[in-house]
Amino acid sequence: MRFKSKPGITKKETEKAFVLCNDFMVQARKVSEAELQRLKRLHCVEAVV
């Protein structure tokens, strides 16, 4: 973006960035939930028994 000839950000660029951020957040939530479940199984053994 720093090499653009005109200043400012277009609506199309903003929407693309929003979609990319949203996709990242969805994937991060999935990964974090899976990791949290793994850690619960690992560290909460007495709760399972």
N, CA, C, O and CB atoms as a CASP TS submission, in Angstrom:
PFRMAT TS
TARGET T0000
AUTHOR 0000-0000-0000
METHOD Language model
MODEL 1
PARENT N/A
ATOM      1  N   MET     1       0.806  -1.186   0.000  1.00  0.00           N
ATOM      2  CA  MET     1       0.000   0.000   0.000  1.00  0.00           C
ATOM      3  C   MET     1       0.858   1.262   0.000  1.00  0.00           C
ATOM      4  O   MET     1       0.410   2.305  -0.477  1.00  0.00           O
ATOM      5  CB  MET     1      -0.921  -0.009   1.185  1.00  0.00           C
ATOM      6  N   ARG     2       2.052   1.191   0.513  1.00  0.00           N
ATOM      7  CA  ARG     2       2.844   2.415   0.585  1.00  0.00           C
ATOM      8  C   ARG     2       3.343   2.871  -0.779  1.00  0.00           C
ATOM      9  O   ARG     2       3.825   3.996  -0.907  1.00  0.00           O
ATOM     10  CB  ARG     2       4.016   2.213   1.508  1.00  0.00           C
ATOM     11  N   PHE     3       3.239   2.024  -1.802  1.00  0.00           N
ATOM     12  CA  PHE     3       3.718   2.393  -3.124  1.00  0.00           C
ATOM     13  C   PHE     3       2.585   2.840  -4.046  1.00  0.00           C
ATOM     14  O   PHE     3       2.809   3.058  -5.236  1.00  0.00           O
ATOM     15  CB  PHE     3       4.459   1.232  -3.745  1.00  0.00           C
ATOM     16  N   LYS     4       1.389   2.975  -3.518  1.00  0.00           N
ATOM     17  CA  LYS     4       0.269   3.429  -4.340  1.00  0.00           C
ATOM     18  C   LYS     4       0.500   4.873  -4.769  1.00  0.00           C
ATOM     19  O   LYS     4       1.081   5.670  -4.032  1.00  0.00           O
ATOM     20  CB  LYS     4      -1.071   3.297  -3.571  1.00  0.00           C
ATOM     21  N   SER     5       0.038   5.192  -5.965  1.00  0.00           N
ATOM     22  CA  SER     5       0.223   6.552  -6.467  1.00  0.00           C
ATOM     23  C   SER     5      -0.809   7.529  -5.914  1.00  0.00           C
ATOM     24  O   SER     5      -0.542   8.729  -5.838  1.00  0.00           O
ATOM     25  CB  SER     5       0.163   6.554  -7.974  1.00  0.00           C
ATOM     26  N   LYS     6      -1.985   7.034  -5.527  1.00  0.00           N
ATOM     27  CA  LYS     6      -3.003   7.933  -4.993  1.00  0.00           C
ATOM     28  C   LYS     6      -3.216   7.654  -3.498  1.00  0.00           C
ATOM     29  O   LYS     6      -3.176   6.501  -3.070  1.00  0.00           O
ATOM     30  CB  LYS     6      -4.336   7.775  -5.774  1.00  0.00           C
ATOM     31  N   PRO     7      -3.438   8.688  -2.727  1.00  0.00           N
ATOM     32  CA  PRO     7      -3.639   8.495  -1.292  1.00  0.00           C
ATOM     33  C   PRO     7      -5.025   7.928  -0.992  1.00  0.00           C
ATOM     34  O   PRO     7      -5.943   8.015  -1.808  1.00  0.00           O
ATOM     35  CB  PRO     7      -3.444   9.814  -0.550  1.00  0.00           C
ATOM     36  N   GLY     8      -5.148   7.354   0.188  1.00  0.00           N
ATOM     37  CA  GLY     8      -6.453   6.860   0.610  1.00  0.00           C
ATOM     38  C   GLY     8      -6.648   5.387   0.309  1.00  0.00           C
ATOM     39  O   GLY     8      -5.862   4.759  -0.400  1.00  0.00           O
ATOM     40  N   ILE     9      -7.716   4.862   0.869  1.00  0.00           N
ATOM     41  CA  ILE     9      -8.047   3.453   0.703  1.00  0.00           C
ATOM     42  C   ILE     9      -9.435   3.380   0.091  1.00  0.00           C
ATOM     43  O   ILE     9     -10.354   4.072   0.529  1.00  0.00           O
ATOM     44  CB  ILE     9      -7.979   2.676   2.064  1.00  0.00           C
ATOM     45  N   THR    10      -9.580   2.542  -0.918  1.00  0.00           N
ATOM     46  CA  THR    10     -10.867   2.409  -1.573  1.00  0.00           C
ATOM     47  C   THR    10     -11.791   1.506  -0.765  1.00  0.00           C
ATOM     48  O   THR    10     -11.351   0.761   0.110  1.00  0.00           O
ATOM     49  CB  THR    10     -10.691   1.862  -2.988  1.00  0.00           C
ATOM     50  N   LYS    11     -13.070   1.591  -1.074  1.00  0.00           N
ATOM     51  CA  LYS    11     -14.059   0.742  -0.402  1.00  0.00           C
ATOM     52  C   LYS    11     -13.784  -0.729  -0.697  1.00  0.00           C
ATOM     53  O   LYS    11     -13.943  -1.577   0.182  1.00  0.00           O
ATOM     54  CB  LYS    11     -15.493   1.117  -0.844  1.00  0.00           C
ATOM     55  N   LYS    12     -13.376  -1.037  -1.918  1.00  0.00           N
ATOM     56  CA  LYS    12     -13.069  -2.419  -2.306  1.00  0.00           C
ATOM     57  C   LYS    12     -11.914  -2.966  -1.468  1.00  0.00           C
ATOM     58  O   LYS    12     -11.964  -4.108  -1.013  1.00  0.00           O
ATOM     59  CB  LYS    12     -12.719  -2.497  -3.812  1.00  0.00           C
ATOM     60  N   GLU    13     -10.884  -2.161  -1.264  1.00  0.00           N
ATOM     61  CA  GLU    13      -9.747  -2.583  -0.439  1.00  0.00           C
ATOM     62  C   GLU    13     -10.172  -2.802   1.014  1.00  0.00           C
ATOM     63  O   GLU    13      -9.722  -3.740   1.671  1.00  0.00           O
ATOM     64  CB  GLU    13      -8.620  -1.537  -0.506  1.00  0.00           C
ATOM     65  N   THR    14     -11.038  -1.928   1.496  1.00  0.00           N
ATOM     66  CA  THR    14     -11.533  -2.050   2.861  1.00  0.00           C
ATOM     67  C   THR    14     -12.330  -3.327   3.038  1.00  0.00           C
ATOM     68  O   THR    14     -12.164  -4.039   4.028  1.00  0.00           O
ATOM     69  CB  THR    14     -12.387  -0.845   3.230  1.00  0.00           C
ATOM     70  N   GLU    15     -13.198  -3.617   2.075  1.00  0.00           N
ATOM     71  CA  GLU    15     -14.007  -4.833   2.147  1.00  0.00           C
ATOM     72  C   GLU    15     -13.134  -6.078   2.075  1.00  0.00           C
ATOM     73  O   GLU    15     -13.392  -7.052   2.782  1.00  0.00           O
ATOM     74  CB  GLU    15     -15.040  -4.853   1.020  1.00  0.00           C
ATOM     75  N   LYS    16     -12.113  -6.059   1.238  1.00  0.00           N
ATOM     76  CA  LYS    16     -11.206  -7.197   1.120  1.00  0.00           C
ATOM     77  C   LYS    16     -10.459  -7.420   2.438  1.00  0.00           C
ATOM     78  O   LYS    16     -10.306  -8.557   2.885  1.00  0.00           O
ATOM     79  CB  LYS    16     -10.206  -6.975  -0.038  1.00  0.00           C
ATOM     80  N   ALA    17     -10.002  -6.343   3.048  1.00  0.00           N
ATOM     81  CA  ALA    17      -9.307  -6.451   4.332  1.00  0.00           C
ATOM     82  C   ALA    17     -10.242  -6.984   5.409  1.00  0.00           C
ATOM     83  O   ALA    17      -9.828  -7.789   6.243  1.00  0.00           O
ATOM     84  CB  ALA    17      -8.739  -5.088   4.755  1.00  0.00           C
ATOM     85  N   PHE    18     -11.495  -6.545   5.399  1.00  0.00           N
ATOM     86  CA  PHE    18     -12.477  -7.025   6.370  1.00  0.00           C
ATOM     87  C   PHE    18     -12.700  -8.515   6.207  1.00  0.00           C
ATOM     88  O   PHE    18     -12.738  -9.245   7.198  1.00  0.00           O
ATOM     89  CB  PHE    18     -13.802  -6.271   6.220  1.00  0.00           C
ATOM     90  N   VAL    19     -12.849  -8.976   4.986  1.00  0.00           N
ATOM     91  CA  VAL    19     -13.066 -10.406   4.735  1.00  0.00           C
ATOM     92  C   VAL    19     -11.863 -11.216   5.206  1.00  0.00           C
ATOM     93  O   VAL    19     -12.028 -12.261   5.837  1.00  0.00           O
ATOM     94  CB  VAL    19     -13.329 -10.665   3.232  1.00  0.00           C
ATOM     95  N   LEU    20     -10.665 -10.746   4.907  1.00  0.00           N
ATOM     96  CA  LEU    20      -9.457 -11.457   5.336  1.00  0.00           C
ATOM     97  C   LEU    20      -9.363 -11.516   6.856  1.00  0.00           C
ATOM     98  O   LEU    20      -9.029 -12.558   7.419  1.00  0.00           O
ATOM     99  CB  LEU    20      -8.207 -10.782   4.760  1.00  0.00           C
ATOM    100  N   CYS    21      -9.654 -10.416   7.513  1.00  0.00           N
ATOM    101  CA  CYS    21      -9.628 -10.383   8.979  1.00  0.00           C
ATOM    102  C   CYS    21     -10.689 -11.298   9.570  1.00  0.00           C
ATOM    103  O   CYS    21     -10.438 -12.010  10.542  1.00  0.00           O
ATOM    104  CB  CYS    21      -9.834  -8.954   9.486  1.00  0.00           C
ATOM    105  N   ASN    22     -11.869 -11.274   8.979  1.00  0.00           N
ATOM    106  CA  ASN    22     -12.944 -12.132   9.460  1.00  0.00           C
ATOM    107  C   ASN    22     -12.578 -13.603   9.299  1.00  0.00           C
ATOM    108  O   ASN    22     -12.803 -14.396  10.214  1.00  0.00           O
ATOM    109  CB  ASN    22     -14.245 -11.825   8.715  1.00  0.00           C
ATOM    110  N   ASP    23     -12.021 -13.977   8.160  1.00  0.00           N
ATOM    111  CA  ASP    23     -11.584 -15.357   7.941  1.00  0.00           C
ATOM    112  C   ASP    23     -10.522 -15.761   8.957  1.00  0.00           C
ATOM    113  O   ASP    23     -10.544 -16.877   9.478  1.00  0.00           O
ATOM    114  CB  ASP    23     -11.041 -15.528   6.516  1.00  0.00           C
ATOM    115  N   PHE    24      -9.598 -14.853   9.235  1.00  0.00           N
ATOM    116  CA  PHE    24      -8.564 -15.119  10.231  1.00  0.00           C
ATOM    117  C   PHE    24      -9.185 -15.365  11.603  1.00  0.00           C
ATOM    118  O   PHE    24      -8.804 -16.304  12.302  1.00  0.00           O
ATOM    119  CB  PHE    24      -7.571 -13.950  10.299  1.00  0.00           C
ATOM    120  N   MET    25     -10.136 -14.528  11.983  1.00  0.00           N
ATOM    121  CA  MET    25     -10.773 -14.667  13.293  1.00  0.00           C
ATOM    122  C   MET    25     -11.523 -15.990  13.418  1.00  0.00           C
ATOM    123  O   MET    25     -11.476 -16.628  14.470  1.00  0.00           O
ATOM    124  CB  MET    25     -11.729 -13.504  13.539  1.00  0.00           C
ATOM    125  N   VAL    26     -12.203 -16.403  12.376  1.00  0.00           N
ATOM    126  CA  VAL    26     -12.939 -17.676  12.392  1.00  0.00           C
ATOM    127  C   VAL    26     -11.958 -18.837  12.573  1.00  0.00           C
ATOM    128  O   VAL    26     -12.181 -19.723  13.398  1.00  0.00           O
ATOM    129  CB  VAL    26     -13.764 -17.857  11.078  1.00  0.00           C
ATOM    130  N   GLN    27     -10.880 -18.827  11.801  1.00  0.00           N
ATOM    131  CA  GLN    27      -9.897 -19.905  11.913  1.00  0.00           C
ATOM    132  C   GLN    27      -9.191 -19.888  13.262  1.00  0.00           C
ATOM    133  O   GLN    27      -8.940 -20.946  13.840  1.00  0.00           O
ATOM    134  CB  GLN    27      -8.871 -19.799  10.793  1.00  0.00           C
ATOM    135  N   ALA    28      -8.872 -18.715  13.767  1.00  0.00           N
ATOM    136  CA  ALA    28      -8.214 -18.603  15.071  1.00  0.00           C
ATOM    137  C   ALA    28      -9.122 -19.133  16.176  1.00  0.00           C
ATOM    138  O   ALA    28      -8.654 -19.782  17.111  1.00  0.00           O
ATOM    139  CB  ALA    28      -7.824 -17.138  15.359  1.00  0.00           C
ATOM    140  N   ARG    29     -10.405 -18.859  16.069  1.00  0.00           N
ATOM    141  CA  ARG    29     -11.359 -19.358  17.071  1.00  0.00           C
ATOM    142  C   ARG    29     -11.408 -20.884  17.048  1.00  0.00           C
ATOM    143  O   ARG    29     -11.436 -21.517  18.104  1.00  0.00           O
ATOM    144  CB  ARG    29     -12.771 -18.774  16.819  1.00  0.00           C
ATOM    145  N   LYS    30     -11.418 -21.484  15.848  1.00  0.00           N
ATOM    146  CA  LYS    30     -11.440 -22.948  15.730  1.00  0.00           C
ATOM    147  C   LYS    30     -10.182 -23.559  16.343  1.00  0.00           C
ATOM    148  O   LYS    30     -10.254 -24.525  17.103  1.00  0.00           O
ATOM    149  CB  LYS    30     -11.569 -23.370  14.249  1.00  0.00           C
ATOM    150  N   VAL    31      -9.038 -22.990  16.005  1.00  0.00           N
ATOM    151  CA  VAL    31      -7.767 -23.511  16.518  1.00  0.00           C
ATOM    152  C   VAL    31      -7.695 -23.348  18.032  1.00  0.00           C
ATOM    153  O   VAL    31      -7.255 -24.260  18.733  1.00  0.00           O
ATOM    154  CB  VAL    31      -6.575 -22.795  15.848  1.00  0.00           C
ATOM    155  N   SER    32      -8.119 -22.206  18.536  1.00  0.00           N
ATOM    156  CA  SER    32      -8.034 -21.977  19.980  1.00  0.00           C
ATOM    157  C   SER    32      -8.985 -22.887  20.742  1.00  0.00           C
ATOM    158  O   SER    32      -8.639 -23.357  21.827  1.00  0.00           O
ATOM    159  CB  SER    32      -8.340 -20.518  20.307  1.00  0.00           C
ATOM    160  N   GLU    33     -10.163 -23.148  20.212  1.00  0.00           N
ATOM    161  CA  GLU    33     -11.094 -24.075  20.867  1.00  0.00           C
ATOM    162  C   GLU    33     -10.515 -25.480  20.911  1.00  0.00           C
ATOM    163  O   GLU    33     -10.610 -26.157  21.935  1.00  0.00           O
ATOM    164  CB  GLU    33     -12.448 -24.086  20.141  1.00  0.00           C
ATOM    165  N   ALA    34      -9.923 -25.922  19.821  1.00  0.00           N
ATOM    166  CA  ALA    34      -9.309 -27.243  19.781  1.00  0.00           C
ATOM    167  C   ALA    34      -8.153 -27.329  20.781  1.00  0.00           C
ATOM    168  O   ALA    34      -8.013 -28.328  21.487  1.00  0.00           O
ATOM    169  CB  ALA    34      -8.814 -27.562  18.359  1.00  0.00           C
ATOM    170  N   GLU    35      -7.339 -26.297  20.839  1.00  0.00           N
ATOM    171  CA  GLU    35      -6.209 -26.284  21.771  1.00  0.00           C
ATOM    172  C   GLU    35      -6.691 -26.252  23.217  1.00  0.00           C
ATOM    173  O   GLU    35      -6.112 -26.912  24.080  1.00  0.00           O
ATOM    174  CB  GLU    35      -5.300 -25.081  21.494  1.00  0.00           C
ATOM    175  N   LEU    36      -7.734 -25.497  23.482  1.00  0.00           N
ATOM    176  CA  LEU    36      -8.285 -25.439  24.829  1.00  0.00           C
ATOM    177  C   LEU    36      -8.818 -26.804  25.258  1.00  0.00           C
ATOM    178  O   LEU    36      -8.613 -27.219  26.399  1.00  0.00           O
ATOM    179  CB  LEU    36      -9.396 -24.388  24.907  1.00  0.00           C
ATOM    180  N   GLN    37      -9.484 -27.489  24.372  1.00  0.00           N
ATOM    181  CA  GLN    37      -9.978 -28.835  24.700  1.00  0.00           C
ATOM    182  C   GLN    37      -8.813 -29.794  24.954  1.00  0.00           C
ATOM    183  O   GLN    37      -8.875 -30.623  25.862  1.00  0.00           O
ATOM    184  CB  GLN    37     -10.871 -29.376  23.559  1.00  0.00           C
ATOM    185  N   ARG    38      -7.764 -29.681  24.159  1.00  0.00           N
ATOM    186  CA  ARG    38      -6.586 -30.540  24.356  1.00  0.00           C
ATOM    187  C   ARG    38      -5.949 -30.269  25.709  1.00  0.00           C
ATOM    188  O   ARG    38      -5.573 -31.203  26.417  1.00  0.00           O
ATOM    189  CB  ARG    38      -5.553 -30.318  23.231  1.00  0.00           C
ATOM    190  N   LEU    39      -5.825 -29.003  26.072  1.00  0.00           N
ATOM    191  CA  LEU    39      -5.226 -28.656  27.356  1.00  0.00           C
ATOM    192  C   LEU    39      -6.110 -29.095  28.528  1.00  0.00           C
ATOM    193  O   LEU    39      -5.601 -29.513  29.568  1.00  0.00           O
ATOM    194  CB  LEU    39      -4.973 -27.152  27.427  1.00  0.00           C
ATOM    195  N   LYS    40      -7.415 -29.001  28.362  1.00  0.00           N
ATOM    196  CA  LYS    40      -8.316 -29.469  29.416  1.00  0.00           C
ATOM    197  C   LYS    40      -8.144 -30.967  29.636  1.00  0.00           C
ATOM    198  O   LYS    40      -8.080 -31.425  30.777  1.00  0.00           O
ATOM    199  CB  LYS    40      -9.781 -29.146  29.063  1.00  0.00           C
ATOM    200  N   ARG    41      -8.068 -31.732  28.551  1.00  0.00           N
ATOM    201  CA  ARG    41      -7.859 -33.186  28.688  1.00  0.00           C
ATOM    202  C   ARG    41      -6.507 -33.482  29.331  1.00  0.00           C
ATOM    203  O   ARG    41      -6.393 -34.418  30.123  1.00  0.00           O
ATOM    204  CB  ARG    41      -7.950 -33.881  27.310  1.00  0.00           C
ATOM    205  N   LEU    42      -5.505 -32.715  29.007  1.00  0.00           N
ATOM    206  CA  LEU    42      -4.167 -32.938  29.519  1.00  0.00           C
ATOM    207  C   LEU    42      -4.052 -32.587  30.994  1.00  0.00           C
ATOM    208  O   LEU    42      -3.444 -33.337  31.757  1.00  0.00           O
ATOM    209  CB  LEU    42      -3.172 -32.139  28.724  1.00  0.00           C
ATOM    210  N   HIS    43      -4.620 -31.466  31.409  1.00  0.00           N
ATOM    211  CA  HIS    43      -4.419 -30.947  32.753  1.00  0.00           C
ATOM    212  C   HIS    43      -5.553 -31.229  33.734  1.00  0.00           C
ATOM    213  O   HIS    43      -5.380 -31.041  34.938  1.00  0.00           O
ATOM    214  CB  HIS    43      -4.208 -29.497  32.676  1.00  0.00           C
ATOM    215  N   CYS    44      -6.673 -31.662  33.259  1.00  0.00           N
ATOM    216  CA  CYS    44      -7.802 -31.912  34.145  1.00  0.00           C
ATOM    217  C   CYS    44      -8.085 -33.417  34.235  1.00  0.00           C
ATOM    218  O   CYS    44      -9.227 -33.855  34.091  1.00  0.00           O
ATOM    219  CB  CYS    44      -9.055 -31.153  33.652  1.00  0.00           C
ATOM    220  N   VAL    45      -7.056 -34.176  34.468  1.00  0.00           N
ATOM    221  CA  VAL    45      -7.189 -35.632  34.515  1.00  0.00           C
ATOM    222  C   VAL    45      -8.064 -36.034  35.696  1.00  0.00           C
ATOM    223  O   VAL    45      -8.888 -36.938  35.562  1.00  0.00           O
ATOM    224  CB  VAL    45      -5.801 -36.309  34.613  1.00  0.00           C
ATOM    225  N   GLU    46      -7.906 -35.387  36.848  1.00  0.00           N
ATOM    226  CA  GLU    46      -8.694 -35.763  38.027  1.00  0.00           C
ATOM    227  C   GLU    46     -10.176 -35.505  37.803  1.00  0.00           C
ATOM    228  O   GLU    46     -11.000 -36.181  38.419  1.00  0.00           O
ATOM    229  CB  GLU    46      -8.212 -34.996  39.262  1.00  0.00           C
ATOM    230  N   ALA    47     -10.548 -34.571  36.962  1.00  0.00           N
ATOM    231  CA  ALA    47     -11.957 -34.302  36.689  1.00  0.00           C
ATOM    232  C   ALA    47     -12.561 -35.383  35.803  1.00  0.00           C
ATOM    233  O   ALA    47     -13.760 -35.653  35.875  1.00  0.00           O
ATOM    234  CB  ALA    47     -12.120 -32.934  36.030  1.00  0.00           C
ATOM    235  N   VAL    48     -11.736 -35.996  34.972  1.00  0.00           N
ATOM    236  CA  VAL    48     -12.199 -37.036  34.059  1.00  0.00           C
ATOM    237  C   VAL    48     -12.378 -38.356  34.793  1.00  0.00           C
ATOM    238  O   VAL    48     -13.307 -39.107  34.496  1.00  0.00           O
ATOM    239  CB  VAL    48     -11.218 -37.207  32.897  1.00  0.00           C
ATOM    240  N   VAL    49     -11.492 -38.650  35.759  1.00  0.00           N
ATOM    241  CA  VAL    49     -11.497 -39.932  36.474  1.00  0.00           C
ATOM    242  C   VAL    49     -12.604 -40.039  37.439  1.00  0.00           C
ATOM    243  O   VAL    49     -12.739 -41.059  38.114  1.00  0.00           O
ATOM    244  CB  VAL    49     -10.224 -40.145  37.185  1.00  0.00           C
TER
END
